C-alpha cells in the first residue's frame, strides 16, 4: 500500500500580517509558523533589495507576487496591453529572483473594452480569448526563460466579465499549450461561481500552482460557512503541494485570529 503525504503550505498576503515594517510582518509570519508570504506587486521594483535582505534572516519563503502591474491585457488601447505585458515580465523576473512560484495575473477587471466583431467572432469573449492566448505565448516564453509562472486567476462576475471559472482558465491554458502559464484558484471566487468547489479543483488538477484562502464572507477560513474539507480532499487527490495564501479580511485582534484560522485549516489537513 502506497501512502501519499501531501504538504499544503499555508501563507499569507503581507498586508494581512500585523507589523508596521516588512520585517515585523515577516517576524509575525514566522511566529505563526506560516510557510510563506505573498507580496503585493504594486511598486515592488523599489522593494526588492529590502525584501531579499529581510527574508535572508528568516525561514519564510516568498510564495507569490500578487498582480500590481499597470495596463490591461484586454484593453482596447495597444499601449495599455503592451504596458501590462512589460510590467508582468518585470514581476516575473523579480519572482524568479526571490524564489517565488510566480505572478498572479487577472486578464482584465470590469466589463469588456474590445468591440464586438460579429460575424467574424460570435461574441466579445471569443475575441478576448484569442487575444489573451497570443499574449500569454509571449509571457510563457519569458516565464520559461527566467524560471517563473504566470498564474491566471478567475474572479467572480462582480469583479470581471472575463474568466470567472476554473474550467475557463483550463481551456485557455490547454489551447495555448503553455509550459509556464498555470492557474490560481481562489476559494472566495469559487464560492460564488462554481457549483462545487471540490469539482473545480479537480478540473484545475495539474494546472493549479497557487491557492487563495478566504471564507464565504471573505473573512479568514473558519469565520464563514464555506465547507473546506471536501475541497481540501480534492487538493490532496490532485497531489497539490504548493502554497495556499490568505487573501481576505482579518478581524482584530489579527494575530490571534490568524492563529485560529491556521489551526482550523491544519486540523482539516490532518483529517484528510
N, C-alpha and C positions, 0 to 999 in steps of 0.2 A: 504494500500500500504506500503510495506517494503522498505526502502531506505538503501542500504548498503554503508557505507562510508569506503573507503579503504585508508589507510595511507601508502604511499610509502616513506620510509626513505632514503633520499639521503646522501651518504657517499663519502669518497674519500680515495684512497690509500695514505699512509703517504708520499711517495716520491713525490707526485704531489703538496703537500702543501708548500707554502713559509715558510722559517724558517730554521735556522742552527741547532737548537736543537729540540728534540721531543716535548718539552713543547711549543716552539714557534709555531710548526706546529699545536698542539692541540689548542693553543690560536687563531690561524688564522682560524681553522675549526669552532670554536665556534663563531668567528666574522662573518663568512659566514653563520651561522645558520645551519651548517650541523649537522646531527644526529649521524654520526659515522665515524670511521677511520678504514681502513683496514691495517693491519700490514704486513710488509714483513716477511716471515718466516725464511729467512736465518739468522742464528746467534741469533735467538730470545731467546734462553735459557739464554743468558747472559744479556738480557734486561728486563726481567720480573719485577724485583724489581722496576726499574726506571719507567716502563710503569704504573705499579699499583699505584705508588706514584703520578705520574703526573695526571692521569685521576681522581684520588680521589678528585682533586680540581676543576674539570670542569664537565659540563653536557654532555660531549661527551662520547659515548659508543664505545667499540671495536666491530666492525661488524664481522670481519673475519680475519683469518690468511692466507696469500697467499703463498702456496707452500713452497719453501725454504728447502726442505728435500733432503738428499743425496740418491744415489742409483737410481734404476729404477724398477718399479713394473713389467715391462715386459722385463727385461734384461735377457740375456742368462746365466749369472752367478748367481747362487743361492745366493752368498754373496751380490750381488747388490740388489736382491729382498728383502732379509732379512733386509738389511740396510734401504731400503725405508720404509718397514713396521715399523721398530723400530723408525725411525725419524718421521714418520707420527703420531705414537702413542704419542711421546713426545709433538708434536704440538697440538694434540687433548686434552691432559691434560692441556696444557697452555691455549688453547682456552676456556676450561671449567672454569679454574680458573679466567680468565679475563672476563667471561660473554659473550663471543663471540658466534656467531651462529655455526661456525665450521671452518674446514681447507679445502682450495681449493686444489684438487688433480688432477693432469694430469697423466694418467697412464704411458705414455711414450712420448718422443719427437723424431722427425725424423722418419726414416724407421724402419722396423721390425728387431729385433735382434734374434728372435727364428727361428728354422728351419721349413721348410715346411714338415709336417708329412703325406702327402698324401700317401696311400689312407685311413689312419685312420681318417684324417680330410680333408675336401675339400680344405682348404686354411689356411694360417698362421693366418688370422683374427680369425678363429674359435678356433685355439689353444690358441691365446692370450685371447680371450673372456672367455674361460673355466678357464684359469689360473687366470685372474682378478677376476672372480666371486668367486673363492675359497679364494683368498687373501682378498677380501672385506668382507668375512664372519668373518675373524679374526678382521679386523678393525671395522666392525659393532658391534661386541660384546664389543670391548674395548670402542668404542664411546658411546655405551649404558651404560657401567659401569661408565664412567666419566661424561657423560652428554654433549656430543658434536657431531656434524655431520661431516661426510666425505662428501665433496661437489665435485662431479665429474664434471669436466669441459670439454666439447667438444671444440676442437680447429680446425682451418681451415687446409686444406690439405697441405698447405705450411709449417706448423709447426709440424704436426704429421700425420702419415698414419692411425692412430687408433683413433676412437671416434671423428668423425667430426660433427655429427649432434645430435640434442637433442633426436630424436627418438631412436638413437642407445644407448644413455645413459639410456633412459627409459627401453629399452629391458633388459639391464644389471641389473638395479635396480629391475625390476619385476621378472626376473629369479632368482635373489638372494634372494628375499623375505625379504629384509633388513628393519630394523626399523630406523637405524641411518646413512644410506647411501642415500644421496639425490643428487640433480642436481643443478649446477650453469650454467646459460645461459649468454653468452657474446654477446652484440649487434654487435661488430666488426666481430666476427667469424660467427655469424648467417647471417650477411650481405653478406658474401662470400658463405656460404654453404647451407643456407635454401632458398627454393623457395619463401616462405612468412614468415617473422619473426613472425607475429602475430599467424600464424598456428603452428609454432614451439613452441611458448609459451603455446598455448592451449594443445599441445601434452604433454609438460612437466607438465602442470597442477599442481596437488597437490604435485608433487615431487620437484618443484622449491623452493629452500631455499635461493638463492642469485642471484644477477644480476650484471654483469659488464657493465658499460656505456661507449660507445665511438661512434663517428660518423663514416661515411663511410670511411673517411681518417685517422681514428684512432686519431683524434683530439677530443676535447670536443664536446658533443652533441650541435647541433646548428651551428657548424663550417663546416659541410659537407652537404651531400644531403640525409642522411637517414631520412625517414618519421617515426617519433616516435609515432604519435598519435594512429594509429591502434594497434601497439604492446602494447602500454600502456593501450589501451582499453581492449586488451586481458588479460593483467595482472590484470585488475580490474575484468574481467569476471571469472578468476580462483581464485579470492579472495587473490591475492598476497599482503602481508603487511610486508614484510621483507626489508632488506637493498638493496640499489642499489648504487654500488660504482663506481666512476670514475676510469677507467683503460685506460689511453690514454695520448697523448701528450697535454701539456698545453702551449700555446704560451704566451710570455711575453707581457704585464705585467700580471703575473699569477693571482694575487689576483683579479684584475679587470675582467679578462676573466673567471675565475671560477665563479665569481658573475653573469656574463652574462649568463653562461650556466645553473646555478642553477635557475635563473629567467626564462629562456627558458623552462626548464623542469617543473617548478612549474606552469607555465601558461598552459601547456598541461594538467597537472593533474587536474587543476581547471576546465577545459572544459569537462572532462570526464563525 
